[in-house]
Amino acid sequence: MKRKPMMAGNWKMNKTISEAKELALALKASAGAETKVDVVLCPPFLAIPTVAGAVAGSNIKVAAQDFFWKEKGAYTGEISAQMIKDGGCASVVIGHSERRGRFGKVEDDLVGEGLGPFGDNNTTVNTKTKAALDAGLLPIVCCGETLAERKTGKTDLVVKSQVLAALAGLSGEEIAKVVIAYEPVWAIGTGEVCDSAEANRVLGMIRGALAELVGDTAQAMQILYGGSVAPDNIEELMAQPEIDGGLVGGASLVAEKFQALIDAAAKARGGCCGCGG
Ligand code: PGA
């Protein structure tokens, strides 16, 4: 089955409001009419309304990088699904490795090892996934192993358990709306992209896990690869049948580079309009 590719730019903690507007407007000019690829921009919270305003009337969608699952209340520093929706988001990234605190440690300098200070775990990721769907936001749920886990042969075990935990308790209809992003922690921001055949293998394994939950519907679900995606490796990645696009950090911060990724995704799945034909 041909799936419509997605290219999601995760800007992380980059871009002031005016810088975000400039990048969004540049991408609206180059990719605003794109129909073969789902183009998604994930700015920092503060820039969401500005970016949503800048791309309004185009095919580009806006996503938040995280949120808290409670509707409202005394949660200092947090932001709700309703707030990011109100700001113009259609989607939200959940469980990025930079937000997971897998072993409960808080050392900031261990973020690269999957030990971030922000405390997401499989349970909070599951709660956030449910809350996002309830609010009508499309979740982009991240999973991925650390280098230590890969070296000890635990990649499939870790990734599958993250995916199953994220989707626990959801109906088949809900699961079908979720986008999964496989992001090996060791490949994020390091310039060390995962070998494309290996990324394809892991994505195939993830699709198998999804099929256990939703059967053939898994064939229609978008699964992304993330981790040092760049113009010089995107063609090879998109040539892999299981890879439906990218969740992109560094290369999404420069309009020309992100546009090159969108173009490569469109070319790789040329002729497909996402209609399933
Ligand atoms: P990167 O980040 O493209 O800079 O490696 C990817 C991500 O964290 O989503």
Boltz pocket constraint, residues with backbone or C-beta under 6 A from the ligand:
constraints:
  - pocket:
      binder: B
      contacts: [[A, 10], [A, 183], [A, 187], [A, 188], [A, 189], [A, 190], [A, 191], [A, 226], [A, 227], [A, 228], [A, 229], [A, 247], [A, 248], [A, 249], [A, 250], [A, 251]]
      max_distance: 6.0
